[in-house]
Amino acid sequence: MSDSKKHEFMIHYPRGFRPRRGLNWIALGLLYASYYMCRYNFPFATPGLVDEFGFDKTQISDMFAIWSLAYGTGQLVNGLLSDRIGGKRSMLIGAIGTIAINFIFGFSSFVSSFATFSLIALMNGYLQSFGAPGMVKINAAWFHRTERGTFAGIFGGMIQLGLIAINQLGPVILAGFVVLGYTVGGSNAEWRWLFRIPPLFTAAAALLMFFTAKESPEAAGYPDDVVVDEIDDSAGVTVPLLRSLKTIVTHPLVWFYAVAYACTGAVRHSTENLKILYFVDQLKLDMEHPTKSIAITLGLMPLVAFLGSLSSGIISDKLFKGRRAPVAAALYFFEALVIMCAAFILLRGMVNATPGGVFVGCTILVLISLTVNSTHSIVGAAAPMDIGGKKMAGFAAGVIDSFQYYGAAISLAITGRVLDATEEQHGWLYWYVIMAGFGVIGGLAMLGLMRRQRQLKRQGRIVRG
């Protein structure tokens, strides 16, 4: 079959294919969204941890950094493993492990030291790292290259549902509510409830995914050529470990994406993990009695993240014919510009505990969320599918996504120490400066990738990605 005929066939899917793909998509998205509920519950617990155990910003940031290192390393290992055992099994392993670790955290009485918290964070990070490679691998088999950017954007929105859920549920738990006459939560001191309720959502989503999701269109009863894979269109979705390892590690573009995604992670996870401390420390807001400003900000951050992710995906698909780097480069530099403007505003004393200062401070968080998440999906989800195809997207995602968390670990470790050292001298200003620097590096990495693509083209080599 010629490429043009294949592409024509791709556009006209068999009857019922799109609804079945949508069902697959929803099941995977809800499960991965529930992972987020069991990941971003931790930031809401940080004020309670500070009050109960006296942790400083360096220790809190180091816990997040340890989680990120474990998650990033797990991405490398589990991404390779998912190419061998399949994405569905990978996601289920991650779900079961996430549920177990959160319950251990939520019901244990022995949690009292930095070492214990760090060990639990490490285990949670590794087990959650089964999710993303499995998710990307499954969807690489269901979407054509010119659909993947849009898919990644919409899927990014589904993922943000988990963040929206915990952003709304976290303050409710800290404020307290009554179930059958029993009070749940009620203060920062009741932070363990944050690890008891979210795993229930993960368990329900895992059951839905288990019964509805399929590894590939063929597994759902469709012809084996319904989605043409430009990398390897032969039957099946698994490959030997060594083949996946060699192909992805030696790919001429993968490391450019990895470096850029480290910069995405540095900003994205620093924002998400430290925002609650930012509310309490810089804006003097009370998480036990959350104001409307907190509720609106926590609702808007994932919403604009979805809009940015979707827009960047559509633009890369429709205007750039599946090329991700030009869009990502522009977004990284724009992100750096936004954050530097935010730093200038804070330096002028306009981010403070007054109503106007709270509005400005919250608006800054929303804008950062918009810019950083616009690169999140196209670099972390669409690009790995383009590089690895249906058989090796798992490890491609593992390599690229691992750097997101290595970047996060570096950023968090630096930021915590800087905040403690400069607490009396505009400490949160340096938070902005650090994030802006990573934005610039991400843009430069994408410019380097485009330069490499031009070199390969002059050599007569066509490299997907």
HUFEN-V38080 format. One record per residue. N is the residue number from 0. PHI is phi in radians with two decimals (* if undefined). PSI is psi in whole degrees, 0 to 359 (* if undefined). Layout:
n=<N:N>
phi=<PHI:PHI>
psi=<PSI:PSI>
This chain:
n=<0:1:2:3:4:5:6:7:8:9:10:11:12:13:14:15:16:17:18:19:20:21:22:23:24:25:26:27:28:29:30:31:32:33:34:35:36:37:38:39:40:41:42:43:44:45:46:47:48:49:50:51:52:53:54:55:56:57:58:59:60:61:62:63:64:65:66:67:68:69:70:71:72:73:74:75:76:77:78:79:80:81:82:83:84:85:86:87:88:89:90:91:92:93:94:95:96:97:98:99:100:101:102:103:104:105:106:107:108:109:110:111:112:113:114:115:116:117:118:119:120:121:122:123:124:125:126:127:128:129:130:131:132:133:134:135:136:137:138:139:140:141:142:143:144:145:146:147:148:149:150:151:152:153:154:155:156:157:158:159:160:161:162:163:164:165:166:167:168:169:170:171:172:173:174:175:176:177:178:179:180:181:182:183:184:185:186:187:188:189:190:191:192:193:194:195:196:197:198:199:200:201:202:203:204:205:206:207:208:209:210:211:212:213:214:215:216:217:218:219:220:221:222:223:224:225:226:227:228:229:230:231:232:233:234:235:236:237:238:239:240:241:242:243:244:245:246:247:248:249:250:251:252:253:254:255:256:257:258:259:260:261:262:263:264:265:266:267:268:269:270:271:272:273:274:275:276:277:278:279:280:281:282:283:284:285:286:287:288:289:290:291:292:293:294:295:296:297:298:299:300:301:302:303:304:305:306:307:308:309:310:311:312:313:314:315:316:317:318:319:320:321:322:323:324:325:326:327:328:329:330:331:332:333:334:335:336:337:338:339:340:341:342:343:344:345:346:347:348:349:350:351:352:353:354:355:356:357:358:359:360:361:362:363:364:365:366:367:368:369:370:371:372:373:374:375:376:377:378:379:380:381:382:383:384:385:386:387:388:389:390:391:392:393:394:395:396:397:398:399:400:401:402:403:404:405:406:407:408:409:410:411:412:413:414:415:416:417:418:419:420:421:422:423:424:425:426:427:428:429:430:431:432:433:434:435:436:437:438:439:440:441:442:443:444:445:446:447:448:449:450:451:452:453:454:455:456:457:458:459:460:461:462:463:464>
phi=<*:-1.24:-1.08:-1.15:-1.20:-1.06:-1.13:-1.09:-1.14:-1.07:-1.19:-1.73:-1.27:-1.04:-1.05:1.53:-1.16:-1.09:-1.07:-1.16:-1.14:-1.09:-1.10:-1.00:-1.06:-1.12:-1.09:-1.16:-1.11:-1.15:-1.14:-1.19:-1.07:-1.20:-0.99:-1.10:-1.09:-1.62:-1.99:-1.64:-1.27:-1.08:-0.98:-1.20:-1.48:-1.08:-1.04:-1.15:-1.14:-1.12:-1.16:-1.40:-2.03:1.28:-1.15:-1.69:-1.13:-1.09:-1.16:-1.07:-1.13:-1.15:-1.07:-1.12:-1.15:-1.10:-1.00:-1.13:-1.10:-1.14:-1.16:-1.10:-1.15:-1.09:-1.05:-1.08:-1.20:-1.34:-1.11:-1.14:-1.14:-1.14:-1.18:-1.65:-1.75:1.74:-1.23:-1.15:-1.08:-1.06:-1.15:-1.22:-1.04:-1.09:-1.13:-1.08:-1.14:-1.10:-1.04:-1.08:-1.15:-1.14:-1.16:-1.03:-1.12:-1.37:-1.98:-1.38:-1.86:-1.50:-1.22:-2.66:-2.16:-1.04:-1.10:-1.19:-1.03:-1.14:-1.13:-1.13:-1.07:-1.08:-1.14:-1.14:-1.08:-1.11:-1.20:-1.19:-1.25:-1.25:-1.28:-1.07:-1.07:-1.12:-1.09:-1.12:-1.07:-1.06:-1.30:-1.08:-1.40:-1.80:-2.27:-1.35:-0.91:-1.38:-1.91:-1.25:-1.14:-1.10:-0.99:-1.07:-1.15:-1.17:-1.13:-1.03:-1.14:-1.12:-1.08:-1.11:-1.02:-1.13:-1.21:-1.05:-1.07:-1.29:-1.13:-1.52:-1.28:-0.98:-1.06:-1.10:-1.12:-1.17:-1.33:1.67:-2.63:-1.95:-2.20:0.91:1.42:-1.94:-1.44:-1.82:1.20:2.14:-2.97:-1.03:-1.17:-1.68:-1.07:-1.12:-1.11:-1.13:-1.90:-1.77:-1.54:-0.95:-1.05:-1.13:-1.19:-1.11:-1.09:-1.13:-1.16:-1.12:-1.13:-1.07:-1.11:-1.04:-1.54:-2.03:-1.38:-2.14:-1.11:-2.74:-1.02:-1.07:-1.17:-1.66:1.70:-1.68:-1.03:-1.26:-1.97:-1.16:-2.11:-1.43:-1.70:-1.25:-1.54:-2.68:-1.66:-1.26:-1.14:1.63:-2.26:-2.05:-2.46:-1.05:-1.02:-1.15:-1.14:-1.11:-1.03:-1.13:-1.11:-1.34:-1.09:-1.64:-1.14:-1.25:-1.96:-1.08:-1.34:-1.11:-1.08:-1.09:-1.11:-1.08:-1.26:-1.05:-1.26:-1.04:-1.11:-1.04:-1.47:-1.08:-1.37:-1.11:-1.13:-1.17:-1.45:-1.86:-1.10:-1.19:-1.10:-1.10:-1.00:-1.29:-1.46:-1.48:-1.70:1.02:-1.60:-1.86:-1.30:-1.30:-2.28:-1.07:-1.49:-1.10:-1.06:-1.12:-1.07:-1.17:-1.11:-1.16:-1.40:-1.29:-0.98:-1.23:-1.16:-1.22:-1.07:-1.11:-1.09:-1.15:-1.11:-1.13:-1.08:-1.14:-1.14:-1.11:-1.08:-1.19:-1.31:-1.49:-1.54:-1.97:0.93:1.56:-1.50:-1.67:-1.08:-1.06:-1.17:-1.11:-1.03:-1.06:-1.19:-1.08:-1.20:-1.14:-1.02:-1.08:-1.11:-1.05:-1.23:-1.17:-1.10:-1.10:-1.09:-1.11:-1.12:-1.14:-1.06:-1.38:1.41:-1.59:-1.94:-2.69:-1.46:-1.31:-0.94:-1.16:-1.15:-1.13:-1.06:-1.12:-1.09:-1.24:-1.08:-1.04:-1.05:-1.12:-1.16:-1.11:-1.06:-1.07:-1.27:-1.23:-1.38:-1.18:-1.55:-1.01:-1.38:-1.25:-1.46:-1.60:-2.03:-1.21:-1.05:-1.07:-1.18:-1.10:-1.36:-1.71:1.14:-1.19:-1.64:-2.23:-1.15:-1.06:-1.28:-1.04:-1.14:-1.07:-1.12:-1.15:-1.22:-1.05:-1.23:-0.99:-1.49:-1.15:-1.09:-1.10:-1.08:-1.10:-1.08:-1.18:-1.09:-1.20:-1.10:-1.00:-1.20:-1.15:-1.09:-1.17:-1.32:-2.06:-0.98:-1.56:-2.34:0.95:-0.93:-1.29:-1.04:-1.23:-1.01:-1.10:-1.07:-1.06:-1.14:-1.09:-1.06:-1.16:-1.05:-1.11:-1.07:-1.07:-1.11:-1.13:-1.12:-1.23:-1.11:-1.10:-1.12:-1.11:-1.11:-1.13:-1.08:-1.15:-1.08:-1.12:-1.14:-1.13:-1.44:1.40:-1.78:-1.81:-2.03:-1.28:2.36>
psi=<130:162:320:321:322:316:321:319:325:320:320:85:154:157:133:351:312:315:321:322:322:320:316:313:313:317:316:317:318:321:314:327:322:332:318:324:327:8:313:13:332:316:325:339:348:319:322:321:321:315:317:322:355:24:144:180:326:314:317:313:324:325:315:322:319:317:315:319:317:319:315:315:322:326:317:311:310:334:316:319:323:330:340:319:349:152:327:313:321:314:324:320:315:320:313:317:319:316:312:313:320:320:321:315:319:336:355:150:351:352:111:351:160:320:319:315:317:321:317:319:319:313:319:319:314:315:323:339:354:338:304:313:321:317:311:319:313:314:339:331:343:349:138:160:316:4:346:328:314:316:313:323:312:319:324:324:319:320:320:342:323:321:319:316:312:331:328:321:323:305:326:317:316:329:330:143:165:131:117:42:1:131:127:127:213:349:170:331:341:33:337:336:336:342:3:327:311:323:337:323:322:319:316:317:324:320:317:314:320:319:343:328:145:148:328:164:325:320:339:5:11:160:153:351:20:326:116:125:118:343:308:105:12:166:153:166:6:154:161:150:315:324:315:316:309:316:314:317:327:4:133:350:342:325:334:314:321:314:316:320:335:323:324:313:322:320:314:311:331:317:310:321:335:0:324:317:325:315:312:318:308:318:354:39:153:112:341:335:71:135:172:328:317:313:316:316:313:335:322:325:308:332:311:332:317:314:318:318:315:314:315:323:315:316:317:328:309:315:329:12:43:3:126:328:315:319:315:319:313:320:320:315:323:320:314:320:316:315:324:324:321:320:319:319:317:320:328:1:20:357:103:192:0:160:317:319:322:318:315:315:320:322:321:314:319:317:321:318:320:311:316:325:347:330:342:311:317:327:322:338:309:313:316:324:321:321:316:341:188:338:334:15:332:310:325:316:321:315:308:313:331:323:333:319:333:319:319:318:316:313:315:319:319:313:315:316:321:319:318:322:335:22:326:358:73:49:317:345:318:336:312:315:317:314:321:322:319:326:317:315:320:318:319:324:321:325:320:322:316:323:319:321:320:322:315:322:320:332:359:17:132:112:121:141:*>
